[in-house]
């Protein structure tokens, strides 16, 4: 189901062509970025092979997360 969340916000995914194929109403191609993880306001998206990058973007958004949990990433 395409609710339009990605139509007007910077985002990424596993593959742009696949996203367009499985979401025929997807209109956010101009906001798509070829990157492991992308954040835009309160939305964080990431490729399926970028869980650490996703976690770091979430951490940037939520400063209350314990920084010791992420020290191994730096």
C-alpha positions in Angstrom: 0.0 0.0 0.0 1.4 3.4 -1.0 0.4 6.1 1.5 2.5 8.7 -0.3 5.0 9.2 2.6 7.9 9.0 0.1 6.4 11.2 -2.6 7.6 14.5 -1.0 10.5 13.5 1.3 14.1 12.6 0.8 14.5 8.8 1.0 16.3 5.6 -0.1 15.5 1.9 -0.5 17.1 -1.2 -1.8 16.5 -0.2 -5.4 14.6 2.6 -7.1 13.3 0.4 -10.0 12.0 -2.2 -7.6 10.3 0.4 -5.5 8.5 1.7 -8.6 7.6 -1.8 -9.6 6.0 -2.8 -6.3 4.4 0.6 -5.6 2.8 1.7 -8.9 1.5 4.9 -7.3 5.0 5.9 -6.1 5.8 9.5 -7.2 8.9 10.3 -5.2 11.6 9.5 -7.7 13.0 13.1 -7.6 13.5 12.7 -3.8 15.2 9.3 -4.1 18.9 9.2 -3.0 21.3 6.4 -3.8 22.7 6.2 -0.2 22.8 3.5 2.5 20.5 5.7 4.8 18.7 9.0 4.4 16.8 11.1 6.9 14.3 13.9 6.3 12.7 15.5 9.3 11.2 12.6 11.3 11.5 10.0 8.5 14.5 7.7 8.3 14.9 5.2 5.5 17.7 2.7 4.7 18.6 -0.1 2.4 18.1 -3.6 3.8 21.9 -4.0 3.9 22.5 -0.8 6.0 21.2 -1.5 9.5 24.1 0.3 11.2 23.7 3.4 9.0 19.9 3.3 9.8 20.7 3.1 13.5 23.1 6.0 13.4 20.5 8.2 11.6 17.9 7.3 14.2 20.4 8.2 16.9 21.0 11.6 15.3 17.3 12.2 15.5 16.9 11.0 19.0 19.7 12.4 21.2 18.2 10.7 24.3 19.5 7.3 23.1 22.4 6.1 25.2 25.5 7.0 23.4 27.4 4.1 24.8 25.2 1.8 22.8 26.7 3.2 19.6 30.3 3.8 20.5 31.4 0.7 18.6 30.1 2.2 15.4 32.5 5.2 15.4 
